[in-house]
Amino acid sequence: MSTPTFEQFVEAGCHFGHLKRKWNPAMAPYIFMERNGIHIIDLYKTAAKLDEAAAALKSIAKSGKKVLFVATKKQAKQVTADKAQSVGMPYVIERWPGGMLTNFPTIRKAVKKMTGIDKMISDGTFDNLSKREKLQVTRQRAKLEKNLGSIADLNRLPSALFVVDVLKERIAVAEANRLGIPVFAMVDTNSDPSNVDFVIPCNDDASKSIDLVLSTVCDAIAEGLAERKVEKEDAPAAEAGEAAPRRERRRVSRVARQEAAEEAPATEAPAAEAEAPAAE
């Protein structure tokens, strides 16, 4: 996991904030200076916070948990989809479905409906429908795919949320806060960082800036997944290594018990003979 260099941050335009009159005072600790009426973000703090967020996301991925990426703004959609797919994580790039986290069972029902339509198509039931019904089902399937297709494999609530632009995705952030799900986010100078657990102070409007940050966190997630895979592969070998001494101990114990059983009659016989006359 490598942090982008200062030059890479500058080249991507990560340091450009919003106009001074649009700023949120809560972002003051992350602002370096003002130039021509525009706030400049402190890139040293951006690097430190990005490192912190990447390490936490790597840990989450290593434990086998899911991170949900959320970015519905135009310039962030495609890059978010590409990066999330590369590490097998769910994402939302269309409209955020209200209650997706707080009313998760209902969302799962909608996903199952989509799966049901796929089953109809595969088993031939779809072919028996009228032309009008086919059109309705096809449209419904397309709509579900557009809004929920990217979270079809999300069978339980995600363990973390990664958000591009907390101002635009405030509903998603609010739902995560309500459920205690940690929020990782790119936060610009016009946003409130108080509801974000891992703040990455950064320009959240430039596509290059978004790409750079997402590449870094997804590389960290990929490392976590790779380490998890290695540990899983090593586990059977370690168990086999531990099992061998256990088997040896059981064998020794079994032999000892057999020897003790063989010696027992010889020692007990005289005692039995001595008691015989007394019984008569």
C-alpha positions as CSV (number, residue, x, y, z in Angstrom):
1,M,0.0,0.0,0.0
2,S,1.6,3.2,-1.1
3,T,0.5,6.8,-0.5
4,P,0.5,9.1,-3.5
5,T,3.3,11.6,-3.6
6,F,2.8,15.4,-3.0
7,E,3.3,15.9,-6.7
8,Q,0.6,13.4,-7.6
9,F,-1.8,15.2,-5.2
10,V,-1.1,18.5,-6.8
11,E,-1.3,17.1,-10.4
12,A,-4.7,15.6,-9.7
13,G,-5.9,19.0,-8.2
14,C,-6.7,17.5,-4.8
15,H,-5.7,20.7,-3.1
16,F,-8.4,22.9,-4.7
17,G,-11.3,23.7,-2.4
18,H,-14.4,25.8,-2.9
19,L,-14.9,29.5,-2.9
20,K,-14.3,31.1,0.5
21,R,-17.9,32.3,0.7
22,K,-19.1,28.6,0.3
23,W,-16.9,27.2,3.0
24,N,-17.9,25.2,6.1
25,P,-16.1,26.5,9.2
26,A,-15.8,22.9,10.5
27,M,-13.2,22.3,7.7
28,A,-10.9,25.0,9.0
29,P,-8.3,22.5,10.5
30,Y,-7.8,21.1,7.0
31,I,-7.4,24.4,5.1
32,F,-3.9,25.5,4.3
33,M,-4.6,29.0,2.9
34,E,-6.8,31.1,0.7
35,R,-5.8,32.2,-2.8
36,N,-7.8,34.3,-5.2
37,G,-10.9,33.7,-3.1
38,I,-10.5,29.9,-3.2
39,H,-9.5,27.8,-0.2
40,I,-6.5,25.6,-0.6
41,I,-6.5,22.2,1.3
42,D,-3.5,21.2,3.3
43,L,-2.2,18.2,1.3
44,Y,0.0,16.9,4.2
45,K,-3.1,16.4,6.2
46,T,-4.8,14.8,3.1
47,A,-1.9,12.3,2.9
48,A,-2.0,11.5,6.6
49,K,-5.8,11.0,6.6
50,L,-5.7,8.9,3.4
51,D,-3.1,6.6,5.0
52,E,-5.3,6.2,8.1
53,A,-8.4,5.5,6.0
54,A,-6.6,3.0,3.7
55,A,-5.2,1.1,6.7
56,A,-8.7,0.8,8.3
57,L,-10.2,-0.3,5.0
58,K,-7.5,-2.9,4.5
59,S,-8.3,-4.3,7.9
60,I,-12.0,-4.5,7.1
61,A,-11.3,-6.3,3.8
62,K,-8.9,-8.7,5.5
63,S,-11.6,-9.7,8.0
64,G,-13.9,-10.7,5.0
65,K,-16.4,-7.8,5.4
66,K,-17.9,-5.6,2.7
67,V,-17.4,-1.9,2.0
68,L,-20.2,-0.1,0.2
69,F,-19.0,2.7,-2.2
70,V,-21.4,5.6,-2.8
71,A,-21.0,8.2,-5.5
72,T,-23.9,9.5,-7.5
73,K,-22.3,12.6,-9.0
74,K,-21.6,12.5,-12.7
75,Q,-17.8,12.8,-12.6
76,A,-17.5,10.1,-9.9
77,K,-19.9,7.5,-11.2
78,Q,-17.8,5.5,-13.7
79,V,-14.5,5.6,-11.8
80,T,-16.3,4.5,-8.6
81,A,-18.0,1.6,-10.4
82,D,-14.7,0.5,-12.0
83,K,-12.7,0.6,-8.8
84,A,-15.3,-1.1,-6.7
85,Q,-15.7,-3.9,-9.2
86,S,-12.0,-4.4,-9.3
87,V,-12.0,-5.4,-5.6
88,G,-15.4,-7.1,-5.7
89,M,-17.2,-4.6,-3.5
90,P,-20.8,-3.3,-3.8
91,Y,-21.5,0.2,-5.0
92,V,-24.3,2.7,-5.6
93,I,-23.8,5.2,-8.5
94,E,-27.4,5.9,-9.4
95,R,-29.9,7.6,-7.0
96,W,-29.5,6.5,-3.4
97,P,-32.6,4.3,-2.6
98,G,-33.9,5.9,0.6
99,G,-33.8,3.4,3.5
100,M,-31.3,1.2,1.8
101,L,-29.5,0.7,5.1
102,T,-32.2,1.5,7.7
103,N,-34.8,-0.6,5.8
104,F,-32.4,-3.2,4.4
105,P,-34.9,-6.2,4.4
106,T,-37.1,-4.3,1.9
107,I,-34.2,-3.7,-0.4
108,R,-33.3,-7.4,-0.3
109,K,-36.9,-8.2,-1.3
110,A,-36.4,-6.0,-4.4
111,V,-33.2,-7.8,-5.2
112,K,-34.9,-11.2,-4.9
113,K,-37.6,-10.0,-7.2
114,M,-34.9,-9.3,-9.8
115,T,-33.5,-12.8,-9.2
116,G,-37.0,-14.2,-9.6
117,I,-37.4,-12.5,-13.1
118,D,-34.0,-14.0,-14.1
119,K,-35.3,-17.5,-13.1
120,M,-38.5,-16.9,-15.1
121,I,-36.3,-16.2,-18.2
122,S,-34.1,-19.2,-17.6
123,D,-36.8,-21.8,-17.0
124,G,-39.0,-20.7,-19.9
125,T,-41.9,-19.2,-17.9
126,F,-41.1,-15.8,-19.5
127,D,-41.8,-17.2,-23.0
128,N,-45.3,-18.1,-22.1
129,L,-46.2,-14.5,-21.2
130,S,-48.1,-12.2,-23.5
131,K,-46.3,-9.5,-25.4
132,R,-47.5,-6.8,-23.0
133,E,-46.5,-8.8,-19.9
134,K,-43.1,-9.4,-21.4
135,L,-42.6,-5.7,-21.9
136,Q,-43.6,-4.9,-18.4
137,V,-41.4,-7.5,-16.9
138,T,-38.4,-6.5,-19.0
139,R,-38.8,-2.8,-18.0
140,Q,-39.1,-3.8,-14.3
141,R,-36.0,-5.9,-14.6
142,A,-34.0,-3.0,-16.3
143,K,-35.1,-0.6,-13.6
144,L,-34.1,-3.0,-10.8
145,E,-30.8,-3.7,-12.5
146,K,-30.0,0.0,-12.8
147,N,-30.7,0.8,-9.2
148,L,-29.8,-2.4,-7.4
149,G,-27.8,-4.5,-9.7
150,S,-24.5,-3.4,-8.2
151,I,-25.6,-4.5,-4.7
152,A,-27.2,-7.9,-5.7
153,D,-24.4,-9.8,-3.8
154,L,-24.8,-7.7,-0.6
155,N,-26.6,-10.2,1.6
156,R,-26.1,-8.2,4.9
157,L,-25.5,-4.7,5.9
158,P,-22.0,-3.4,4.9
159,S,-19.3,-3.0,7.5
160,A,-18.3,0.4,6.2
161,L,-19.4,3.1,3.7
162,F,-17.0,5.0,1.4
163,V,-18.6,8.2,0.2
164,V,-17.6,10.7,-2.5
165,D,-19.1,14.1,-1.5
166,V,-20.8,13.9,1.8
167,L,-23.0,16.9,1.0
168,K,-24.6,15.2,-2.0
169,E,-24.8,11.8,-0.2
170,R,-26.1,13.2,3.1
171,I,-29.0,10.7,3.3
172,A,-26.6,7.7,2.9
173,V,-24.3,9.2,5.6
174,A,-27.3,9.9,8.0
175,E,-28.4,6.2,7.6
176,A,-24.9,4.9,8.3
177,N,-24.6,7.2,11.4
178,R,-27.9,5.9,12.7
179,L,-26.9,2.3,12.4
180,G,-23.3,2.9,13.7
181,I,-21.7,2.0,10.4
182,P,-18.3,3.8,10.0
183,V,-18.2,6.3,7.2
184,F,-15.1,7.0,5.1
185,A,-15.4,10.0,2.9
186,M,-13.7,12.5,0.6
187,V,-14.7,15.8,2.2
188,D,-14.4,19.2,0.4
189,T,-14.2,22.6,2.1
190,N,-18.0,23.2,1.7
191,S,-18.9,20.1,3.7
192,D,-19.4,19.2,7.3
193,P,-16.9,16.5,8.4
194,S,-18.5,16.0,11.9
195,N,-20.6,13.0,10.7
196,V,-17.6,11.2,9.1
197,D,-15.5,8.7,11.0
198,F,-12.5,8.8,8.5
199,V,-12.2,12.2,6.9
200,I,-10.1,12.5,3.7
201,P,-9.9,16.3,3.1
202,C,-9.8,16.6,-0.7
203,N,-11.3,18.0,-3.8
204,D,-14.4,15.9,-4.4
205,D,-15.3,17.5,-7.8
206,A,-12.3,16.8,-10.0
207,S,-12.4,13.3,-11.7
208,K,-8.6,13.0,-11.4
209,S,-8.7,13.7,-7.6
210,I,-11.5,11.1,-7.1
211,D,-9.6,8.6,-9.2
212,L,-6.4,9.1,-7.2
213,V,-8.1,8.6,-3.8
214,L,-10.2,5.7,-4.9
215,S,-7.1,4.0,-6.5
216,T,-5.3,4.3,-3.2
217,V,-8.1,2.9,-1.0
218,C,-8.9,0.1,-3.4
219,D,-5.3,-0.9,-3.6
220,A,-5.4,-1.2,0.2
221,I,-8.6,-3.3,0.1
222,A,-7.0,-5.5,-2.6
223,E,-4.0,-6.1,-0.2
224,G,-6.3,-7.0,2.6
225,L,-8.2,-9.5,0.4
226,A,-4.9,-11.0,-0.8
227,E,-3.6,-11.4,2.8
228,R,-6.9,-13.0,3.8
229,K,-6.6,-15.5,0.9
230,V,-3.0,-16.4,1.9
231,E,-4.1,-17.0,5.5
232,K,-6.9,-19.2,4.4
233,E,-4.5,-21.3,2.3
234,D,-2.0,-21.6,5.2
235,A,-4.7,-22.5,7.7
236,P,-5.1,-26.2,6.6
237,A,-1.3,-26.7,6.6
238,A,-1.0,-25.3,10.1
239,E,-3.9,-27.5,11.3
240,A,-2.3,-30.5,9.8
241,G,1.0,-29.6,11.5
242,E,-0.7,-29.3,14.8
243,A,-2.7,-32.5,14.3
244,A,0.5,-34.7,13.9
245,P,1.7,-34.1,17.5
246,R,-1.8,-34.6,18.8
247,R,-2.0,-38.0,17.0
248,E,1.4,-39.0,18.4
249,R,0.3,-38.1,21.9
250,R,-2.9,-40.1,21.5
251,R,-0.9,-43.1,20.2
252,V,1.6,-43.0,23.1
253,S,-1.3,-42.7,25.6
254,R,-3.1,-45.7,24.0
255,V,0.1,-47.8,24.2
256,A,0.6,-46.8,27.8
257,R,-3.0,-47.9,28.7
258,Q,-2.5,-51.3,26.9
259,E,0.7,-51.9,28.9
260,A,-1.0,-51.0,32.1
261,A,-3.9,-53.3,31.3
262,E,-1.5,-56.2,30.6
263,E,0.3,-55.8,33.9
264,A,-2.8,-55.4,36.0
265,P,-3.9,-59.1,36.2
266,A,-0.4,-60.3,37.2
267,T,-0.4,-58.0,40.3
268,E,-4.0,-58.6,41.3
269,A,-3.8,-62.5,41.1
270,P,-1.9,-63.1,44.4
271,A,-4.4,-60.8,46.3
272,A,-7.3,-62.9,45.0
273,E,-5.6,-66.2,46.0
274,A,-4.8,-64.9,49.5
275,E,-8.5,-64.0,50.0
276,A,-9.7,-67.4,48.8
277,P,-9.0,-69.5,52.1
278,A,-10.6,-66.8,54.2
279,A,-13.8,-67.0,52.2
280,E,-13.9,-70.8,52.9
